[in-house]
Amino acid sequence: MTVIDTAPLGIAPLGVASPSKPTTVHLSGEIDIFTSAALRRRLLNTLHYSTSLLIIDLSQVSFCDAGGLAVLVGIQRRARTMGITLALRAPRPFMSRLLHVTGLDRGLPMVA
């Protein structure tokens, strides 16, 4: 199951976001047909409270299918329309290969 380390749906994060610090979402587990819809909803909610840079940390993601990739691309498009840059951090080797094979590594920026 995908775990998102952000505020629950419909609730703003505690405190005030600093525009100079990125918003970071930590994912873990599997991103697949069973978890993609919930992930999409939560990431869309997160966009409303995000700073100008939203980082999705993939270091604990153990699996991702085409539906998971579609969520990332869709969220990136929505973020862009809101003036938010979406970037990925620390994908595991399998995820890096998947992003490379699909060509998404050219469209989804990576941060250290």
C-alpha positions in Angstrom: 0.0 0.0 0.0 1.2 3.5 -0.8 1.8 5.6 2.3 2.0 9.4 1.9 3.7 11.3 4.7 1.5 14.5 4.4 -1.6 15.8 6.0 -4.8 13.7 5.7 -7.2 14.5 2.9 -9.0 17.8 3.4 -6.8 19.0 6.1 -4.1 21.6 5.6 -0.6 20.7 6.9 0.2 22.1 10.4 2.0 25.4 10.4 2.6 27.8 7.5 4.6 26.5 4.5 7.7 28.5 3.8 7.9 29.5 0.1 11.6 28.9 0.2 11.4 25.3 1.3 10.0 22.6 -0.9 7.0 20.5 0.0 8.1 16.8 0.2 5.9 13.8 0.0 7.4 10.5 1.1 5.9 7.4 -0.6 6.4 3.8 0.4 5.1 0.4 -0.7 3.5 -0.3 -4.1 2.0 2.1 -6.5 -0.3 0.0 -8.6 -3.9 -0.5 -9.8 -5.1 -0.9 -6.2 -3.4 2.2 -4.8 -3.3 4.6 -7.7 -6.7 6.3 -7.2 -6.0 7.1 -3.6 -2.5 8.3 -4.4 -3.9 10.6 -7.1 -6.5 12.1 -4.7 -3.9 12.7 -2.0 -1.4 14.2 -4.3 -4.0 16.5 -5.8 -4.9 17.6 -2.3 -1.3 18.2 -1.5 -0.9 20.5 -4.5 -3.3 22.9 -2.8 -0.9 23.3 0.1 2.4 23.0 -1.7 5.1 25.5 -2.1 6.4 26.2 -5.6 8.4 23.0 -5.5 6.8 19.6 -4.8 9.2 16.8 -4.3 8.0 13.2 -4.3 10.5 10.9 -2.5 10.4 7.5 -4.1 13.2 5.9 -1.9 10.7 3.5 -0.2 8.6 2.6 -3.3 9.0 -1.2 -3.9 6.8 -1.4 -7.1 5.2 0.8 -9.7 3.1 -0.1 -12.6 1.8 1.9 -15.6 -1.1 3.3 -13.5 1.4 4.6 -11.0 3.4 6.3 -13.8 0.2 7.8 -15.1 -0.5 9.3 -11.7 2.9 10.9 -11.6 2.5 12.4 -15.1 -1.0 13.6 -14.4 0.1 15.3 -11.1 3.0 16.9 -12.9 0.6 18.4 -15.5 -1.7 19.7 -12.8 1.2 21.1 -10.8 2.5 22.9 -13.8 -0.9 24.6 -14.4 -0.7 25.8 -10.8 2.8 27.1 -11.1 4.3 24.3 -9.1 7.4 22.3 -10.2 7.2 18.6 -9.4 10.4 16.7 -9.0 11.3 13.1 -8.0 13.8 12.1 -5.4 15.8 8.9 -4.8 14.1 6.4 -7.0 15.3 2.8 -6.5 17.2 1.2 -9.4 14.1 -0.5 -10.8 12.2 2.7 -10.7 15.0 4.6 -12.4 15.1 2.0 -15.2 11.3 2.2 -15.5 11.4 5.9 -15.9 14.3 5.6 -18.4 12.7 2.9 -20.5 9.4 4.9 -20.7 11.2 8.1 -21.4 9.7 9.8 -18.4 13.1 10.5 -17.0 13.3 13.3 -19.6 10.1 14.9 -18.4 10.1 14.3 -14.7 13.0 16.1 -13.1 15.1 14.5 -10.4 16.6 16.2 -7.4 19.3 15.1 -5.0 
